Amino acid sequence: MLLYKISPDIEAFSTNISDSTDFEVVLPLHQAHTALVRRVPEEIDDITGVDALITDRKGLRIGVKTADCVPVLVYDHVHHAVAAIHSGWKGTAQNIIRSALTRMSEEFGTVPGDVCAVIGPCIHEEAFEVGEELVDIFRGETIAEDYPFAHRLPHPETGFIKWHIDLPGICRRQLVDCGVCDNAIETRPECTWTKHDVFYSARRLGKDFGSQRILNCIKLL
């Protein structure tokens, strides 16, 4: 289990489902790689196909499931609200991070400059081999022109030169572009592909992946 020391006012961690599920957590009933955000418990009946949850309810643990995609845990230390975000490449291309922060602003008065965030274990650029068509998607308005989000690199195992995308780097840039201070963001170094013996990697496990997931949780104390 990875414990994040974001603030003494919250609990935040990432853990494999198989390691421990001896705790209550509100999770989206299905994550559909969208930019949909729901407030819980107020919208608890409408969290199917949703990829981000927000709350200001103390004691309510919320979370998202990942296994290569980027988990982003957010804490507004002024208005005491939190978010759990699942940002796969589709959600990242739709800027689900902006959607979540916008919804937090509408619901709780959140100002991005008052936010701190953790980007949890996910697939990193060296292992995230993609086709040029995906690079073209990210060349759109989602990414600032000065951000080098993609490179042609050798795969860490095959050595073949292919396009690779820096998904956690893009998510960090999106947080900063929304107004979150760069020094208030922690990006975890664990790559799910290379650390597949510790954290699940859907790409690495392939057909053996099954229902294995990483739970990424946050709770106001």
Secondary structure as UniProt FT lines:
FT   STRAND          2..3
FT   TURN            8..9
FT   STRAND          10..16
FT   TURN            17..19
FT   STRAND          37..39
FT   TURN            40..43
FT   HELIX           44..46
FT   STRAND          52..55
FT   TURN            58..59
FT   STRAND          62..66
FT   STRAND          70..76
FT   TURN            77..80
FT   STRAND          81..87
FT   HELIX           89..93
FT   TURN            94..95
FT   HELIX           96..108
FT   HELIX           112..114
FT   STRAND          115..119
FT   TURN            125..127
FT   STRAND          129..130
FT   HELIX           132..138
FT   TURN            141..142
FT   TURN            145..146
FT   STRAND          150..154
FT   TURN            156..158
FT   STRAND          161..165
FT   HELIX           167..178
FT   HELIX           182..184
FT   STRAND          185..187
FT   TURN            192..198
FT   HELIX           202..205
FT   HELIX           206..208
FT   TURN            210..211
FT   STRAND          214..220
//
